[in-house]
Amino acid sequence: MKLTCFAFTDQGIPYFHCRCPLVEAAKNGRFNVVAFLSGCEWTVTDPRTEVDHADASQQALVQAAGCGVDDVVEYLLDVAEVTVDGHDSLSGETALTLASSNGHKSTVVLLIDRGAQASSSNVKCMNALALAARDGQWAVVETLLHSGTYVDIVDSEQRTPLMMAASEDHSGIVELLLDSGADLGAEDRQGQTSLSWACLKGRVAIAQYLLDRGAPIDHADKSGKTALDLATLNGNPALVQLLLERGALIEHVDLYGMRPLDRAISCRNVPVVQNFLRRGAKLGPTTWNMASGKPDIMLVLLNKLLEDGNTLYRKGRLKEAAYRYTYALNKFPPEHELDSTFKQLQINFYLNTSRCKRKLNEVHESVEFAEKVLKLKPTSFEAYYARAKALKDLRRYDDALTDIQEAVRLVPSGNSDIRHVLFRLKDDIQSKSALDHTALNQENAGPSYL
């Protein structure tokens, strides 16, 4: 039997996981063994490896409280060497902090009735209410609040129980604390609020509830980060979407010169980057610096510029569209680093720029951009078509006709719609060429006197 084992073991020698028999008996609720060992004469022969009666009794109290063994706790509290708020020298906990963290409501009530101070902390400066809130112990939180514990009691980092509960996604405790008067605007040493912590940990439902209760959405911590910045660090697209829908500042700049979009890029979070771009986030120098060396992000940014340019083109805002296209072309990685995806995207930009330039009557530039496409993809019928239209505008009909014939040759045979467009342009070029020849012949013939 374990009782026999304990009875014939030196009481102060660590027996299991660095704990002496008295502590193990207390943890396991062996009241009779605890009473027997506690009443034995203790002799410490080597303080380096053994614990004295006072230290062992304090450890036993804390561990019994942590396991909710109320009768053992009650017994040990009557031991002269034990203090109700004393620390376990191994775990650093007090009886109240460990009982609260582990959710033993009856033990918490017992300890408070026996004089435990709710404001006392473990060696990590964590108080009982903060630990209960952090670990989701709703009943203990309620008990501590009813006993008069200050709802905004802070730890060494000035964190409140509300911050703890928000951080760990304990919605019921968040509601309980707020209903008990917890301060939504309280800040820790870093200037972070409960909403800051919820966003940093990606707690969507908690963040929504805190906002519903009036949490300031654009509060910035001591590094200038808002809830949106912190949500971006976490990378939860749903949380970012929530904050944007609630009006969070998308262009806020922190003390390091970074905006939420830049931070999402630095974290390589593609869905969040796309979310910001859909909301109209601006692309600045820091944005491109952060995107450097991240091909997946670069593709997202460049495709957004292409999409914006195409929208402007369809609306007839040609100068703005051309600016978007040329701006994007200047952001492409060096040509030797381009894979097939980047090359195709670059081709799209060149083609669209060529079309814009022709409509803006910058025809020579239109030809140049079409030729850039042909250098990358000599079989591009779209490039021959674009250059043919520009050459037609320059009245270089023979060259235009050559290009359109090459485009007809290259276009897939099954694409009848495109072939129809090409033949129509061919007819137009031939018609204009014939008119020019007629006009030229009439001019060379001189005036008629008939």
C-alpha positions in Angstrom: 0.0 0.0 0.0 1.1 3.6 -0.6 0.4 4.4 3.0 3.1 1.9 4.1 5.5 3.3 1.4 4.9 6.9 2.7 5.2 5.8 6.4 8.6 4.4 5.9 10.0 7.1 3.6 11.9 10.1 4.9 9.2 12.7 4.7 11.3 15.5 3.3 12.9 13.6 0.5 11.4 14.3 -3.0 9.4 11.2 -3.9 7.7 12.0 -7.2 8.3 14.7 -9.8 10.5 16.6 -7.2 7.7 16.5 -4.7 7.8 14.9 -1.3 5.3 12.3 0.0 3.3 14.9 1.9 2.6 16.9 -1.3 1.7 13.8 -3.3 -0.7 12.7 -0.6 -2.3 16.2 -0.5 -2.7 16.3 -4.3 -4.4 13.0 -4.3 -6.8 13.7 -1.5 -5.3 11.2 1.0 -6.4 13.0 4.1 -5.2 10.4 6.6 -1.8 10.2 5.0 -1.5 14.0 5.0 -2.5 14.1 8.7 0.0 11.3 9.5 2.9 12.8 7.6 2.2 16.3 8.8 2.3 15.0 12.4 5.6 13.1 12.0 8.9 14.5 13.3 10.8 16.0 10.3 14.5 15.9 10.1 16.4 17.6 7.2 19.9 16.2 6.8 20.6 17.8 3.4 18.8 21.2 2.6 19.9 20.9 -1.0 17.8 17.8 -1.7 15.2 17.8 1.1 12.5 20.2 2.1 11.6 21.1 5.7 8.2 20.7 7.2 7.1 24.4 6.6 8.1 24.3 2.9 6.5 20.9 2.4 3.3 22.0 4.1 3.0 25.1 2.0 3.6 23.1 -1.2 1.0 20.6 -0.1 -1.6 23.4 0.6 -1.1 24.9 -2.9 -1.3 21.6 -4.7 -4.3 20.4 -2.7 -6.1 23.7 -3.6 -5.1 23.2 -7.3 -6.8 19.8 -7.2 -9.9 21.0 -5.3 -9.2 18.8 -2.3 -11.1 21.0 0.2 -10.8 18.9 3.3 -7.0 18.7 2.9 -6.9 22.4 2.3 -8.9 23.1 5.4 -6.6 20.8 7.5 -3.4 22.3 6.2 -4.6 25.9 6.8 -4.5 25.1 10.5 -0.8 24.1 10.3 1.1 26.8 12.1 3.8 27.2 9.4 1.3 27.6 6.5 0.2 31.0 5.2 -3.0 31.2 3.1 -1.3 33.5 0.5 2.1 31.8 0.6 3.8 30.6 -2.5 4.6 27.0 -3.5 8.4 27.2 -3.8 8.4 24.8 -6.8 5.4 26.1 -8.9 5.4 29.7 -7.7 1.6 29.6 -7.2 -0.5 30.5 -4.2 -3.4 28.3 -3.2 -5.9 30.9 -4.5 -4.1 31.4 -7.9 -3.9 27.7 -8.6 -7.4 26.9 -7.4 -8.8 29.8 -9.6 -6.8 28.8 -12.6 -8.1 25.2 -12.3 -11.7 26.2 -11.8 -12.3 24.9 -8.2 -15.0 27.3 -7.1 -15.6 25.7 -3.7 -11.9 25.9 -2.9 -11.8 29.5 -3.9 -14.7 30.3 -1.6 -13.0 28.3 1.2 -9.7 30.2 0.8 -11.4 33.6 0.7 -13.3 32.7 3.8 -10.0 31.8 5.4 -8.5 35.2 4.5 -6.9 34.8 1.1 -6.4 38.1 -0.6 -7.8 38.2 -4.2 -5.1 40.8 -5.0 -2.2 38.5 -4.1 -0.3 37.1 -7.1 1.8 34.2 -8.0 5.5 34.7 -8.6 4.7 35.7 -12.2 2.6 38.5 -10.8 -0.6 37.0 -12.1 -3.6 37.4 -9.8 -6.4 35.0 -9.3 -9.1 36.9 -11.3 -6.7 37.2 -14.3 -5.9 33.5 -14.2 -9.5 32.5 -14.0 -10.4 34.8 -16.9 -7.5 33.6 -19.0 -8.3 29.9 -18.4 -12.1 30.2 -19.0 -13.2 29.6 -15.4 -16.5 31.5 -15.5 -17.9 30.3 -12.1 -14.6 31.3 -10.4 -14.6 34.7 -12.1 -18.1 35.3 -10.9 -17.2 34.2 -7.4 -14.2 36.4 -7.2 -16.2 39.4 -8.5 -18.9 38.8 -5.9 -16.3 38.6 -3.2 -15.3 42.2 -4.1 -12.3 41.6 -6.3 -11.6 44.7 -8.4 -12.8 44.0 -11.9 -9.9 45.8 -13.6 -7.1 44.5 -11.3 -3.9 44.3 -13.3 -0.8 42.2 -13.5 2.8 43.3 -13.8 2.2 44.2 -17.5 -0.9 46.2 -16.6 -3.1 43.6 -18.3 -6.7 43.4 -17.0 -8.8 40.2 -16.7 -10.9 41.5 -19.6 -7.8 41.5 -21.8 -7.0 38.0 -20.7 -10.5 36.7 -21.5 -10.6 38.5 -24.9 -7.2 37.1 -25.8 -8.2 33.6 -25.0 -11.7 33.8 -26.7 -13.8 33.3 -23.6 -16.9 35.2 -24.7 -19.0 34.4 -21.6 -16.3 35.8 -19.3 -15.9 38.9 -21.5 -19.6 39.6 -21.2 -19.5 38.9 -17.4 -16.6 41.3 -16.9 -18.2 44.1 -19.0 -21.5 43.7 -17.2 -19.5 44.0 -14.0 -18.0 47.4 -15.1 -14.7 46.4 -16.8 -13.1 49.3 -18.7 -13.1 48.7 -22.4 -10.5 51.5 -22.9 -8.0 50.2 -20.3 -4.4 49.9 -21.7 -1.6 47.6 -20.8 2.1 48.6 -20.7 2.2 48.4 -24.5 -0.8 50.6 -24.9 -3.0 47.7 -26.0 -6.7 47.3 -25.1 -8.9 44.3 -24.9 -9.9 44.8 -28.6 -6.2 45.0 -29.4 -5.6 41.6 -27.8 -8.7 40.0 -29.4 -7.4 41.2 -32.8 -3.8 40.1 -32.2 -5.1 36.6 -31.4 -7.6 36.5 -34.3 -10.8 36.3 -32.1 -13.5 37.4 -34.6 -16.5 36.9 -32.3 -14.9 38.6 -29.4 -13.8 41.5 -31.5 -17.3 41.9 -32.9 -18.8 41.8 -29.3 -16.3 44.4 -28.0 -17.1 46.7 -30.9 -20.8 46.3 -30.2 -20.1 47.3 -26.6 -18.3 50.5 -27.8 -14.6 49.5 -28.0 -12.6 52.3 -29.8 -11.7 50.8 -33.2 -8.9 53.1 -34.1 -7.0 53.3 -30.8 -3.3 53.0 -31.4 -0.9 51.3 -29.0 2.6 52.7 -28.1 4.0 51.5 -31.4 1.2 53.1 -33.4 -0.6 49.9 -34.2 -4.4 49.9 -34.4 -6.7 46.9 -34.1 -6.6 46.5 -37.9 -2.8 46.4 -37.8 -2.8 43.7 -35.1 -5.5 41.7 -37.0 -3.3 41.9 -40.1 -0.4 40.4 -38.1 -2.7 37.5 -37.1 -3.8 37.1 -40.7 -7.5 36.3 -40.2 -9.3 37.6 -43.3 -12.7 37.4 -41.6 -11.5 39.6 -38.8 -9.9 42.1 -41.2 -13.2 42.2 -43.1 -15.1 42.9 -39.9 -12.9 45.8 -38.9 -13.0 47.3 -42.4 -16.8 47.1 -42.4 -16.8 48.9 -39.0 -14.8 51.7 -40.5 -11.3 51.0 -39.4 -8.7 53.3 -41.0 -7.2 51.5 -43.9 -4.4 54.1 -44.5 -3.3 54.4 -40.9 0.5 54.6 -40.6 2.2 53.3 -37.5 5.4 54.6 -35.9 7.5 52.4 -38.3 5.9 53.9 -41.4 3.8 50.9 -42.2 0.2 50.6 -43.1 -2.1 47.6 -42.7 -1.5 46.6 -46.4 2.2 46.8 -46.0 2.1 44.6 -42.9 -0.1 42.0 -44.6 2.4 41.9 -47.4 5.3 41.5 -44.9 3.4 38.5 -43.4 2.8 37.1 -46.9 -0.9 36.8 -46.2 -2.4 36.8 -49.7 -6.2 36.7 -48.7 -5.7 39.7 -46.4 -3.7 41.6 -49.1 -6.5 41.0 -51.6 -9.1 42.2 -49.0 -7.2 45.5 -48.6 -6.9 45.9 -52.4 -10.6 45.4 -52.9 -11.2 48.1 -50.3 -9.0 50.5 -52.3 -5.8 50.4 -50.3 -3.1 52.6 -51.9 0.2 51.2 -53.1 3.2 53.2 -51.8 7.0 52.8 -51.8 6.9 50.7 -48.6 4.3 48.4 -50.2 6.6 47.5 -53.1 9.6 47.2 -50.8 7.7 44.7 -48.7 6.6 42.8 -51.8 10.1 42.5 -53.2 11.2 38.9 -53.3 7.6 37.6 -52.8 6.4 36.5 -56.3 2.9 35.5 -55.0 2.4 39.0 -53.5 3.8 40.7 -56.6 1.3 38.9 -58.8 -1.6 40.0 -56.6 -0.5 43.7 -56.7 0.2 43.7 -60.5 -3.1 42.0 -61.3 -4.9 44.6 -59.2 -3.2 47.4 -61.2 -4.2 45.6 -64.4 -7.8 45.3 -63.2 -7.9 49.0 -62.2 -6.4 50.0 -65.6 -8.9 47.9 -67.5 -11.8 49.5 -65.5 -10.5 53.0 -66.4 -10.0 52.0 -70.0 -13.7 50.8 -70.3 -14.8 54.1 -68.8 -12.9 56.1 -71.4 -10.4 57.5 -68.9 -7.5 56.6 -71.1 -4.7 58.8 -69.6 -5.4 57.3 -66.1 -5.5 53.8 -67.5 -2.2 54.3 -69.4 -0.6 55.6 -66.2 -1.7 52.5 -64.3 -0.3 50.3 -67.0 3.1 52.0 -67.2 3.4 52.3 -63.4 2.9 48.6 -63.1 5.4 47.8 -65.9 8.0 49.7 -63.9 7.4 47.4 -60.9 8.1 44.1 -62.6 11.1 42.0 -61.4 14.1 42.0 -63.7 13.5 40.1 -67.0 15.8 37.2 -66.1 13.7 36.5 -63.0 10.3 36.4 -64.9 8.6 33.0 -65.1 5.9 32.2 -67.6 3.1 33.7 -65.4 4.9 37.0 -65.0 5.8 37.1 -68.8 2.1 36.6 -69.7 1.1 39.3 -67.3 3.7 41.7 -68.7 2.4 40.9 -72.2 -1.1 41.9 -71.1 0.2 45.2 -69.8 2.1 45.9 -73.0 -0.9 45.2 -75.2 -3.2 47.3 -73.1 -0.7 50.2 -73.0 -0.4 49.9 -76.8 -4.2 50.3 -77.2 -4.3 53.2 -74.8 -1.5 55.0 -76.6 -3.2 54.6 -80.0 -6.5 56.0 -78.7 -4.6 58.9 -77.1 -3.1 59.6 -80.6 0.4 58.6 -79.3 0.7 56.2 -82.2 4.4 55.8 -82.4 4.5 54.7 -78.7 1.6 52.4 -79.5 3.7 50.7 -82.1 6.7 50.4 -79.7 4.6 48.7 -77.0 3.2 46.2 -79.5 6.7 45.4 -80.6 7.7 44.7 -77.0 5.1 42.0 -77.0 6.5 40.5 -80.1 9.9 40.3 -78.5 8.5 38.3 -75.7 6.0 36.3 -77.8 6.6 36.3 -81.5 3.5 34.3 -82.1 1.1 36.8 -80.5 -1.6 37.5 -83.0 -2.9 40.2 -80.6 0.3 42.1 -80.9 0.2 42.0 -84.7 -3.4 43.2 -84.6 -2.5 46.1 -82.2 0.5 47.1 -84.3 -1.5 46.9 -87.5 -4.1 49.3 -86.2 -1.4 51.7 -85.1 0.3 51.4 -88.5 -3.0 52.1 -90.2 -3.3 55.3 -88.2 0.2 56.2 -89.4 -1.0 55.5 -93.0 1.7 52.8 -93.3 -0.8 50.6 -95.1 1.5 48.1 -96.6 3.1 47.4 -93.2 -0.3 47.3 -91.5 -1.5 44.8 -94.2 1.5 42.6 -93.6 0.8 42.6 -89.8 -2.9 41.8 -90.2 -2.1 38.9 -92.6 0.4 37.5 -90.0 -2.3 37.9 -87.3 -4.8 35.9 -89.5 -2.2 33.2 -89.9 -1.5 32.9 -86.2 -5.0 33.1 -84.8 -6.4 29.7 -83.8 -8.5 28.3 -86.6 -11.5 27.6 -84.4 -11.8 31.2 -83.2 -14.2 32.5 -85.9 -15.1 35.7 -84.0 -11.5 36.9 -83.8 -10.9 35.9 -87.5 -13.9 38.0 -88.5 -12.5 41.0 -86.6 -9.1 40.6 -88.3 -10.6 40.3 -91.8 -12.7 43.4 -91.2 -9.6 45.3 -90.3 -7.9 43.9 -93.3 -10.7 45.1 -95.5 -10.5 48.5 -93.9 -6.8 48.8 -94.4 -7.1 47.8 -98.1 -10.0 50.3 -98.5 -8.0 53.2 -97.0 -4.9 52.2 -98.9 -6.9 52.3 -102.2 -8.3 55.7 -101.3 -4.9 57.1 -100.6 -3.6 55.8 -103.9 -6.5 57.4 -105.7 -5.9 60.7 -104.0 -2.2 60.5 -104.7 -2.8 59.7 -108.4 -5.2 62.7 -108.7 -2.7 64.9 -107.0 0.1 63.8 -109.4 -2.1 64.3 -112.4 -2.3 68.0 -111.8 -5.3 70.3 -112.4 -7.8 69.5 -115.2 -8.7 72.3 -117.7 -11.7 70.5 -119.1 
